[in-house]
């Protein structure tokens, strides 16, 4: 949110009241409360009238996390959805001197200066990591009379900001305006399916805004030396997380918001989809399944997209009998080949679906203020949206899926969940519709994941989800959404996955060869390499089948080679998944996350680490050229060369390389001293 006019003025129609200084403070056992007048420092009793006060409460939910709640007017939050946070009861130390108050949790401290201005300085092990200073905390009223709480952190020289969910824009967020608002906008814009109000700085702090609402971030994009975050309403709660590294911060953040669980081993294999709008039936499906086997391409999961159900009835959760007269028998055929089955679902019920009247009569859908079912045509004609704040509606939805699992379905692709209305709607539990917009995805994915875990067991539970918010890492796996079939879209997908990993999510996938359009054989082969060196791998498309033989004999060879390579890497991936589960560090990770002390890695978004030991640089060019950087492994292997897993070629560290690769090779470099193919489970 931008409200300034240059360095000195405020934009027309805006009113900004800055908190001046700490007028009074109250110390409780584990809470520090500050009362800060708006405008200017109070010097006489007359100035206590008509001005207003920003109240600030400082607490700690876990060691090394310092939480600040800012509020103008107290707000009833009883009908607001809340992130599920794993709070403990950490030891807290609050000290007061003539100059300041110091609030300490673990190795992280906040020093709040006394005097004429508010000055918040955060440190870890005595080293300053973040600061909120003059004219940072404010109440802003926009031209429509809506109020916002504003806070700002200094953005230092050389400081870089990462995260904020799965974002397709530049990997380094400096200079960007970011709205935390889930949208179904594809992968080619500033919109995102998975918005997370959490970022990390290379100064070793993380910042988490504890609200499912539309948090607006300005990262050096209005005040070039500040990170601003603003939330509509009368209050805002945020936490600063200190750590020794960004990996350490991710660990602490996911301790608070939830760790990614382990996923079943079979999920690391190749998933093949029917694609979205293609024509298919039982004959087509078995032709694809058997075609992969005939070409010696191991297949782990077969995915039925939308048209396993009859058109205009999404979702009815009934197989289209004209195409699939014996779904139980078909699923058994697929299982007999050692392949799991996934089916597409979403939380929308078309008016033509037999389930519409059933759900409407029982009150299972989001309603309008007049009590009628909320409906629109922007997807399926007259569709309604399941209200997951209603426990009975959740069970009703889960029971439909339970029947499918009894037929032989193993898991679900939980598509959509972003186009959730906010105006003129009512939820069963009275939740604030604006705050439910982002949070809806969490309830939706949780309902499906919990059902899968109940039927299959926790060790077998997995999703293929699109929308997410804070805590969504607890219900994996997520994929990147509707990308185009070209190299720029392939690159934007990678940027998004790296940002996603910097936001607390451990696993990630994308549509190999792009969702929209038909890929060239060249792109198909290059994206196949990238896709099968991601944590999870799926061929999928819109109006085009994505079986490899449609793209030439060499595409078949490339698909076979890289699918088998990934099979060999499964023990390594399982080992890395335990690290993800225990520490919150993603399986696919940015170079800066793995090599934070190497300045060259700070901006790299065209290569990544797959776990601790494998560097992957996908090829984004028809020429087959790759430009990639090799860092120093450090430790006992400092200065040693990395080796290409596919070619055996070695690369000295601390250098950029440019090379041409055929379709059977690319930079897949192994950290010196490591053997990922020799990993034992």
FENLIN-V411498 format. One record per residue. PHI is phi in whole degrees, -180 to 180 (* if undefined). OMEGA is omega in whole degrees, 0 to 359 (* if undefined). Layout:
PHI_OMEGA / PHI_OMEGA
This chain:
*_180 / -108_180 / -135_180 / -99_174 / -121_185 / 77_185 / -83_189 / -124_189 / -105_176 / -107_180 / -60_180 / -57_177 / 92_180 / -98_174 / -126_183 / -121_177 / -118_181 / -89_172 / -71_189 / -86_183 / -156_177 / -87_180 / -82_183 / -152_179 / -137_178 / -133_181 / -108_171 / -109_186 / -57_183 / -134_181 / -144_175 / -115_180 / -113_183 / -121_179 / -118_190 / -123_181 / -67_173 / -79_173 / 99_184 / -144_180 / -62_180 / -77_179 / -119_176 / -151_186 / -61_180 / -62_181 / -78_176 / -83_182 / -98_167 / 69_188 / -98_184 / 89_182 / -136_170 / -91_177 / -93_182 / -125_177 / -113_181 / -114_180 / -139_177 / -143_179 / -84_179 / -153_178 / -56_178 / 72_174 / -121_178 / -114_186 / -105_179 / -122_175 / -110_177 / -108_174 / -150_174 / -90_174 / -109_176 / -66_185 / -121_174 / -74_183 / -103_187 / -65_180 / -109_179 / -107_174 / -62_184 / -130_172 / -65_177 / -80_183 / -109_181 / -93_182 / -85_174 / -114_180 / -128_187 / -71_172 / -68_182 / -129_177 / -121_178 / -121_180 / -120_177 / -127_173 / -124_179 / -67_184 / -97_191 / -167_165 / -105_177 / -126_180 / -112_186 / -124_173 / -133_184 / 62_181 / -99_182 / -109_182 / -130_173 / -122_176 / -105_181 / -113_186 / -75_167 / -89_179 / 129_191 / -81_180 / -134_175 / -79_179 / -144_178 / -103_178 / -125_181 / -102_178 / -139_174 / -127_185 / 52_176 / 84_180 / -100_181 / -67_182 / -120_182 / -159_179 / -149_170 / -122_188 / -118_188 / -61_178 / 52_177 / -109_182 / -94_187 / -153_168 / -106_182 / -116_174 / -116_184 / -87_183 / -61_178 / -91_180 / 86_179 / -83_182 / -98_179 / -140_169 / -98_184 / -120_174 / -142_183 / -142_174 / -117_177 / -62_176 / -116_189 / -80_177 / -64_180 / 80_180 / -79_181 / -132_186 / -115_183 / -133_172 / 107_182 / 69_176 / 95_181 / -85_185 / -114_184 / -92_176 / -78_182 / -56_182 / -61_173 / -80_190 / -88_178 / -55_179 / 87_184 / -104_167 / -101_185 / -128_175 / -104_178 / -84_186 / -153_184 / -65_181 / -139_173 / -95_187 / -122_184 / 74_186 / -110_187 / -112_181 / -143_178 / -75_176 / -72_181 / -150_177 / -80_190 / -127_183 / -104_184 / -133_182 / -79_180 / -142_175 / -132_174 / -124_176 / -111_175 / -71_171 / -85_176 / 71_163 / -143_173 / -117_178 / -132_183 / -124_175 / -94_187 / -86_176 / -155_173 / -82_181 / -79_181 / -83_175 / -84_180 / -107_179 / -111_170 / -119_187 / -99_184 / 64_186 / -103_168 / -127_166 / -88_190 / -70_179 / -109_179 / -139_163 / -104_180 / -103_170 / -137_190 / -134_181 / -135_179 / -66_179 / 120_185 / -106_181 / -153_177 / -154_176 / -121_178 / -139_180 / -128_171 / -102_183 / -113_178 / -95_178 / -167_179 / -83_180 / -161_177 / -67_174 / -62_178 / -62_180 / -66_177 / -60_178 / -61_181 / -67_180 / -61_180 / -78_167 / -60_182 / -78_189 / -102_177 / 119_177 / -92_173 / -66_177 / -77_169 / -72_178 / -114_182 / -62_184 / -60_181 / -64_183 / -69_179 / -77_181 / -77_184 / -81_173 / -102_177 / -121_182 / -106_172 / -70_189 / 77_194 / -75_189 / -103_181 / -78_175 / -87_176 / -157_177 / -146_183 / -60_180 / -63_180 / -62_182 / -60_183 / -70_175 / -64_179 / -69_181 / -61_182 / -71_177 / -64_176 / -66_180 / -65_180 / -62_181 / -97_176 / 60_175 / -109_184 / -62_180 / -118_181 / -101_185 / -138_169 / -107_184 / -113_174 / -94_177 / -87_197 / -40_195 / -83_164 / -74_173 / -104_180 / -72_180 / -59_182 / 68_180 / -125_177 / -77_2 / -111_170 / -116_177 / 62_174 / -116_177 / -66_175 / -67_187 / -65_179 / -69_182 / -96_185 / -133_183 / -67_181 / -136_183 / -62_180 / -63_178 / -66_179 / -64_181 / -65_177 / -65_177 / -59_180 / -68_179 / -63_180 / -63_177 / -92_177 / 77_185 / -116_177 / -82_182 / -124_175 / -122_174 / -127_181 / -78_172 / -141_165 / -149_186 / -92_183 / -108_181 / -122_181 / -65_181 / -62_180 / -75_179 / -65_175 / -58_181 / -79_183 / -63_181 / -63_179 / -61_181 / -70_180 / -65_181 / -62_182 / -85_181 / 78_186 / -95_184 / -113_171 / -60_185 / -115_169 / -82_182 / -64_179 / -87_177 / 92_178 / -78_177 / -66_174 / -73_180 / -139_167 / -159_185 / -110_187 / -82_173 / 157_175 / -113_185 / -60_175 / 66_188 / -68_173 / -112_181 / -123_180 / -63_180 / -96_183 / -78_171 / -80_178 / -96_182 / -56_180 / -68_178 / -66_178 / -62_179 / -64_179 / -59_179 / -64_180 / -63_180 / -65_175 / -64_179 / -72_179 / -59_178 / -61_178 / -64_179 / -69_176 / -66_176 / -76_179 / 131_177 / -70_182 / -99_183 / -160_186 / -130_168 / -92_182 / -90_183 / -83_176 / 63_185 / 98_180 / -105_183 / -85_184 / -108_187 / -68_181 / -125_185 / -113_175 / 70_181 / -121_183 / -133_175 / -98_181 / -55_184 / -93_178 / 78_183 / -60_175 / -61_184 / -61_180 / -66_180 / -72_178 / -78_185 / -56_178 / -76_187 / -72_182 / -54_182 / -59_180 / -66_180 / -66_180 / -63_182 / -66_178 / -63_180 / -59_182 / -73_180 / -63_181 / -62_178 / -63_180 / -63_178 / -64_180 / -66_183 / -81_188 / -98_188 / 100_185 / -59_182 / -69_182 / -107_185 / -79_176 / -161_174 / -119_164 / -128_194 / -108_179 / -108_183 / -90_179 / -165_172 / -146_180 / -55_180 / 90_180 / -63_178 / -63_180 / -76_184 / -130_184 / -80_10 / -107_176 / -116_175 / -124_195 / -82_176 / 90_194 / -83_179 / -95_178 / -91_183 / -94_176 / -156_183 / -66_177 / -58_180 / -72_174 / -61_179 / -70_179 / -67_176 / -64_178 / -64_178 / -56_181 / -64_179 / -63_178 / -68_176 / -64_179 / -59_178 / -66_177 / -81_183 / -117_174 / 100_182 / -100_190 / -94_185 / -128_183 / -162_178 / -142_183 / -162_182 / -80_181 / -61_181 / 79_176 / 89_180 / -84_182 / -81_172 / 68_177 / -106_180 / -74_170 / -73_175 / -55_178 / -60_181 / -64_180 / -56_182 / -70_181 / -69_180 / -72_174 / -60_177 / -58_180 / -62_184 / -64_181 / -87_169 / -116_171 / -107_182 / -63_177 / -134_195 / -135_180 / -144_167 / -83_180 / -157_178 / -158_180 / -96_183 / -106_182 / -126_171 / -66_182 / -121_175 / -70_192 / -65_185 / -69_175 / -75_184 / -116_173 / 109_182 / -62_181 / -69_176 / -62_176 / -63_180 / -62_182 / -64_179 / -62_179 / -63_184 / -62_185 / -81_172 / -67_179 / -70_175 / -61_180 / -65_175 / -56_179 / -66_182 / -86_184 / -57_177 / -58_176 / -64_180 / -65_177 / -63_176 / -60_180 / -67_179 / -65_176 / -67_176 / -64_177 / -60_181 / -62_185 / -89_188 / -119_185 / 83_178 / -76_186 / -69_176 / -68_173 / -95_189 / -131_179 / -67_179 / -63_182 / -68_178 / -69_181 / -85_184 / -129_187 / -65_182 / -85_178 / -100_183 / -59_180 / -63_184 / -78_188 / -63_185 / -111_187 / -74_178 / -134_178 / -115_174 / -151_185 / -160_173 / -102_172 / -97_188 / 76_184 / -72_201 / -118_185 / -121_175 / -99_181 / -121_175 / -123_179 / -59_181 / -100_186 / -115_186 / -153_175 / -64_179 / -73_181 / 81_182 / -92_177 / -125_173 / -113_187 / -144_183 / -115_178 / -111_180 / -82_174 / -85_182 / -66_179 / 72_179 / 60_183 / -71_179 / -109_178 / -58_177 / 82_182 / -84_183 / -79_171 / -92_181 / -122_176 / -70_183 / -62_185 / -95_187 / -114_184 / 82_180 / -66_182 / -109_184 / -138_178 / -73_183 / -78_177 / 79_184 / -138_167 / -92_177 / -129_172 / -129_182 / -143_176 / -101_181 / -127_172 / -81_186 / -75_182 / -101_181 / -137_173 / -170_177 / -68_172 / -127_191 / -102_181 / -101_178 / -58_180 / -58_179 / 87_184 / -120_178 / -140_183 / -63_178 / -75_178 / -97_182 / -64_176 / -104_178 / -71_*
